[in-house]
Amino acid sequence: MNAAASHSTIYKAVLNGSMKSILDEVKAGLAQGMEPGMIVSDELIPAINEVGDLFEQQKYFLPQLIASAETMKKAIEYLEPMLSSGDETGPKVTIVIATVEGDIHDIGKNLVALMLKNYGFRVVDLGKDVPKEDIVQAAIDEKADIIALSALMTTTMMRMKDVVELVKEKQLKTKVIIGGAVITQSYADEIGADGYSKDAADAVRLVQRLLGLSLR
């Protein structure tokens, strides 16, 4: 039985990358009384998490991953005015995100950036294979609240420690969070990072928790 069978047509639209039908499904959900925040937390995020799992299991490939992420983005953009009413007066949280030096993998990082943007955060994406000096300087220039680092190889994960140490050396208040296929909570603790997230949805919750923001 398909895992999406117990979910709404919104969930299935994201799972299938149905960009043409997603807005109709979202509008139908709203008409049936679904709350905008519930659509995000109970349908869109679990769906994109399943897409990520399918990608890791090599049951989905890059085209499906991108189609699903873009489908979710389209839904979020439609729902955003309903989600963020009353939030615009406060300062915008800024997150600098990058894949560390020596690592050219950026699919996971791109999904995290997309998810954070979907939640209204200001995201400065530095791309992949980014030296520690560039990451920290961007955090200073952008007055970043969070630095989010990604690494997919054991040979490059040590670059995360270099960034954490440089942040401390510069005495920045910016918090550093890390993630990626080879990263664990114990490694985050070992290098003194402020947090670890296992996937894009978890990264959103981690940022909200670290900054004391209410979960949407």
N, C-alpha and C positions, 0 to 999 in steps of 0.2 A: 504493500500500500504506500502511495506517495506520502512523504512527510507533510506535504502541504495540504493534504486532503482535509485535515481538521481546521485549516485556516481559511481566512476570507479570500475573495477573489483579488484583493489588494496584495496580499502575501504572494499569491500565485503569479500575479503580474510581474512583481519584482523578480521572483524566482525564474520566470521565463523570459525576462528582459523585454516585456511587452510595452515598449515606449508609447505606442499608438493608443493603447487602451487604458493606461494607468490613471489618467486624469478622470476618465469616466467612472472608473472603479472607486476612486477616492471621493468623487462627488456623490456617488451612490451610497458610500459608507457614511458620509456626513448626513445625507438625507435620512438614513436609517437611525440616526442618533448617535453615531460614533463620535467621540471627542477627538479633536485634532491631535492632542498629545497622545491619546491612546492608539491612534493609527500609527504614529511614529514608534512608540515603545512596544506595542503588541503585535504590529504587523510588519512595518518597514525594516526595523532593526533586526528582529529575528529572521526575516527573510534574507537580508544581506549576509547575516551570519551563516545561514545554511549555504548560501552561494559560496562563501569563503571556504566552508568545510568541503563542499563538492569540488572546489578548485584544488584544494590540498590533496584530495583523494584522486585527483586527475580524472574525475568524472565530468568536470567542467573545464573548459580551456579559456584562454585569454579573451576571445570574442564574447563568450557568454558572461564572463566576469565584468567586462566593460559595459555590456548591454544592461546588465542588472544594476550596476552602480549608477549608470546614467538614468535608468528608469526610476530608481529611488530618488535621485537628485531632482528629477522633474516633479515628483510628488511632493518633496520637501519644499521646493520653491513655491508650489501652489499653497501649501499649508503654512508657510512661514509667517505671513501677516497674522494668521490666527494664533500662532504659537508665541509670537514675540510682542504682542500688544502690551504696551506699558513698559517694555524693556529698553526702549530706545534712548531714554534719558540718561541711563547709566553709562559709565565708561566701557568701551569695548575691550574685551579681553583679547590680548594678542599672543599668538602662538607661533614660534619659529620652528619649522619642521625640516628635517633633512635625513638622508641616508648618509652614514658616516664615510669618511675617506677610505678609498680602496674598494668600496662596495657599490656595484652598479645595479643592484636590485631595487626597484622602486614601486612595485605593484602594491605591496602592503602599505607602504608609506603613502601612496596616492589615495588609497581607500580611507586611511585614517584622516588625511587632509580633507577629503570630500565629506566625510562624516562630521568632522569638526565644523566645517563651513556650513553644513546643513543645520547645525545647531546654533548658528549665529556667531561663532567665534571668528575673529579676524586671523586668518592663517597666512603666514609668509612662508611659502614653499621654496626652499633653496635648491631642491633637486637631489641628485645622487652624487656620490663620491666627493663629499664636501669636507675640506680641511677644518680642523677644530677652530683655527683662528677666524675663519670666515663665519662659522656658526655663532661663535661668541660675539664677534663684532656686529653681526646682524641683530643679535639679541639686544645689544647695547643701543644700536641705532634705532631699532623699532620699539624700544622700551618693552620688550617681551615679558609677559608674565610666566610663560612656560617655554622650555626648549624640549621638543619631542624628537627623539633619535631612533632610527631604524637600522638594523643590521641583520643580514641573513646568513652570514658565514662566521664560523668560529675564528677565522683568521682576521676578521675586521671588527669583531665585537669589542676588542680591547681599545679601539678608538673611542668608544663611548666613555671609558674611564678617563681618557685624555681630556675630553670635553668637560666632564664633571670636575676634574682637577683645575682646569683653566677657569671655570665659572667661580670656583672657590678662591682661586688666586686673585681674580679680579674683584672679589668680594661682592658679587652680584646677588641680588635677592631672587633672581629668576630660578624657578624650579625646573629640574631636569627629569623627564620621564623617558623610559626606553621600552622598546618592543622589537619583535622579529622572531623568526622561526627558531633561532638557537638561543633566545634569551629567556631567562627564568627570573622569578622573584628573588631567589637566592643570589643570583648574579647582580641584580639591582642593589640588593642590600650590601653585597661585597664591595661594590665600587662607590657606594654612597649616593646613588641616584634617589630621587624623591618618590619614584613610583615605577611600577611595571604594569603594562597592559597586555593581555593575551590576544586581543583583536581590536578592530576599529570601534565597535560598540563599547567595549570595556575602556578604551582610551577616552571616550567622551565622559563616562562615569568617573574615571580617575581625575580628569581635569576639573570636573565640577566639584569633586570631593576635596581636592587639594586647594581649590580657591574658595571653598565654602559657599558654593552656589547651590541653589535648590535644584533638585533633579526635575527635569521636565517630564 
